[in-house]
Amino acid sequence: MTVTTAKWTIDEYHHMIAAGILDDRRIELLKGEIVEMPPEGEPHAYFSSEAGEYLIQLLGNRATVRPSKPITLPNNSEPEPDIAIVQRLRREYLEHHPYPENIFWLIEYSDSSLDKDLQIKTKVYAEVEIPEYWVVNLRKRQLIVFRDPQDGDYASKSTLSGGTIYPQAFPDLAISVNFIVSI
């Protein structure tokens, strides 16, 4: 017997949300599958909030920093990254969540979800050519940087514990790794 899982489109997912079927559940859509998100622990909440505020100050009017909000991807995915740095489209986001072409880079803070963020989400984001994806490993206080999406994966991966990083979208912007991983 072959087991086949039901896959959902973004429209079907939105209908379930509108109907209240998914109320009170922390979930996201990844490649057509509805995936439970683990509860957010104190370190996760603290570091992602502080990093979001730091990035808002650094970026000013150059981009919008969206904390824990959905993004809509054409591979039947609607994840909710901890931080999404996106184009400042203002009221356009009343009509749709950011699409890949609106996204400068994404950041996930990971402890219990580290495997999902390093394996599944890396593929989901690379497949739709999100140019840059950062994963903060809360266990080791490291920043794992994925860049250059090619053929459904990232061609470049580096791990940082300190120093300065310059996002590809804003190469003149110096970001302290310490403010991202261990504020």
C-alpha positions as CSV (number, residue, x, y, z in Angstrom):
1,M,0.0,0.0,0.0
2,T,1.3,3.4,-1.0
3,V,0.6,6.3,1.3
4,T,-0.1,9.6,-0.4
5,T,-0.3,12.8,1.5
6,A,-2.8,15.5,0.6
7,K,-1.2,18.6,-0.9
8,W,-2.8,22.0,-0.5
9,T,-2.6,25.0,-2.8
10,I,-2.2,28.5,-1.4
11,D,-5.8,29.3,-2.3
12,E,-7.1,26.2,-0.4
13,Y,-4.9,27.1,2.5
14,H,-6.3,30.7,2.6
15,H,-9.9,29.2,2.4
16,M,-9.2,27.0,5.5
17,I,-7.8,30.1,7.3
18,A,-10.9,32.2,6.4
19,A,-13.2,29.4,7.5
20,G,-11.5,29.2,10.9
21,I,-10.4,25.6,10.4
22,L,-6.9,26.5,11.4
23,D,-7.6,28.9,14.2
24,D,-5.5,28.7,17.3
25,R,-2.8,26.7,15.6
26,R,0.7,27.8,14.8
27,I,1.1,26.5,11.3
28,E,2.6,27.3,7.9
29,L,2.3,25.9,4.4
30,L,5.5,24.4,3.0
31,K,5.4,22.9,-0.5
32,G,1.7,22.1,-0.1
33,E,1.9,20.6,3.3
34,I,0.5,22.2,6.5
35,V,3.3,22.1,9.0
36,E,3.0,22.8,12.8
37,M,5.4,25.4,14.1
38,P,6.8,24.7,17.6
39,P,6.1,27.1,20.4
40,E,8.4,30.1,20.6
41,G,10.7,29.9,23.6
42,E,12.0,32.9,25.5
43,P,15.4,33.1,23.8
44,H,13.8,32.8,20.3
45,A,11.4,35.6,21.1
46,Y,14.0,37.8,22.7
47,F,16.7,37.5,20.0
48,S,14.3,37.8,17.0
49,S,12.6,40.9,18.5
50,E,15.9,42.6,19.4
51,A,17.4,41.8,16.0
52,G,14.3,43.1,14.3
53,E,14.6,46.4,16.1
54,Y,18.3,46.6,15.3
55,L,17.6,46.0,11.6
56,I,14.8,48.6,11.5
57,Q,17.2,51.2,12.9
58,L,20.0,50.2,10.4
59,L,17.8,50.0,7.3
60,G,15.7,53.1,7.9
61,N,13.5,53.7,4.8
62,R,15.5,51.4,2.6
63,A,13.4,48.3,3.4
64,T,10.6,47.1,5.6
65,V,11.4,44.6,8.4
66,R,8.4,42.3,8.9
67,P,8.6,40.1,12.0
68,S,6.8,36.8,11.9
69,K,4.5,37.6,9.0
70,P,3.7,35.3,6.0
71,I,5.4,35.4,2.7
72,T,3.7,33.9,-0.4
73,L,5.9,31.6,-2.6
74,P,4.9,30.1,-6.0
75,N,5.8,26.5,-4.8
76,N,2.6,26.3,-2.7
77,S,4.4,27.7,0.3
78,E,3.4,30.4,2.7
79,P,6.0,30.3,5.5
80,E,6.2,32.8,8.3
81,P,9.9,33.6,8.8
82,D,11.0,35.2,12.0
83,I,12.2,38.3,10.1
84,A,11.6,39.2,6.4
85,I,13.5,42.1,5.0
86,V,11.3,43.2,2.0
87,Q,10.7,46.1,-0.4
88,R,8.7,49.0,1.0
89,L,5.5,48.5,-0.9
90,R,3.4,49.9,1.9
91,R,-0.4,49.5,1.0
92,E,0.3,46.9,-1.7
93,Y,0.7,44.4,1.1
94,L,-3.0,44.9,1.8
95,E,-3.5,42.9,-1.4
96,H,-0.8,40.2,-1.0
97,H,2.0,39.1,1.3
98,P,5.5,39.7,-0.1
99,Y,6.4,37.5,-3.1
100,P,10.0,36.3,-3.8
101,E,10.7,39.3,-6.0
102,N,9.8,41.6,-3.0
103,I,12.2,39.9,-0.6
104,F,15.8,41.0,0.1
105,W,16.5,38.3,2.7
106,L,15.0,36.2,5.4
107,I,16.0,35.3,8.9
108,E,15.0,32.3,11.0
109,Y,15.8,31.8,14.7
110,S,16.1,28.1,15.4
111,D,16.4,25.8,18.3
112,S,13.9,23.0,18.2
113,S,13.2,23.8,14.5
114,L,16.8,23.8,13.4
115,D,16.6,20.7,11.2
116,K,13.5,22.0,9.4
117,D,15.1,25.5,8.9
118,L,18.4,24.1,7.6
119,Q,16.9,21.4,5.4
120,I,13.3,21.9,4.3
121,K,13.1,25.7,4.4
122,T,16.5,26.1,2.7
123,K,15.2,24.1,-0.3
124,V,11.8,25.9,-0.3
125,Y,13.6,29.4,-0.3
126,A,16.3,28.4,-2.8
127,E,13.7,26.9,-5.2
128,V,12.0,30.3,-5.6
129,E,15.3,32.1,-5.7
130,I,15.2,34.1,-2.4
131,P,18.6,35.6,-2.8
132,E,19.7,35.3,0.8
133,Y,18.6,33.3,3.9
134,W,20.0,33.5,7.4
135,V,19.5,30.9,10.1
136,V,20.5,31.7,13.6
137,N,21.4,28.6,15.5
138,L,20.4,29.5,19.0
139,R,22.2,26.5,20.5
140,K,25.6,27.5,19.3
141,R,24.9,31.3,18.8
142,Q,26.0,31.1,15.2
143,L,24.7,32.7,12.0
144,I,24.5,30.4,9.0
145,V,24.3,32.4,5.8
146,F,22.9,30.9,2.6
147,R,23.4,32.8,-0.7
148,D,23.3,32.4,-4.4
149,P,20.3,30.1,-5.1
150,Q,21.0,27.7,-8.0
151,D,19.0,24.6,-9.1
152,G,16.9,24.5,-5.9
153,D,19.7,24.9,-3.5
154,Y,22.1,27.5,-2.3
155,A,25.6,27.5,-3.8
156,S,27.1,29.4,-0.9
157,K,26.9,28.6,2.8
158,S,29.0,30.2,5.6
159,T,28.8,30.1,9.3
160,L,29.7,33.1,11.4
161,S,30.1,33.6,15.2
162,G,31.1,37.2,15.2
163,G,32.4,40.0,13.0
164,T,30.4,41.9,10.4
165,I,28.2,40.8,7.5
166,Y,27.1,42.8,4.5
167,P,23.8,41.7,3.0
168,Q,23.8,41.2,-0.8
169,A,20.9,43.6,-1.3
170,F,22.7,46.4,0.7
171,P,26.5,45.8,0.3
172,D,27.2,49.1,2.0
173,L,25.3,48.1,5.1
174,A,27.5,46.7,7.9
175,I,25.6,44.4,10.2
176,S,27.1,43.2,13.5
177,V,26.8,39.4,13.7
178,N,26.8,39.8,17.5
179,F,23.7,41.9,17.3
180,I,22.0,39.2,15.3
181,V,23.1,36.1,17.3
182,S,23.7,37.2,20.9
183,I,22.4,40.7,21.6
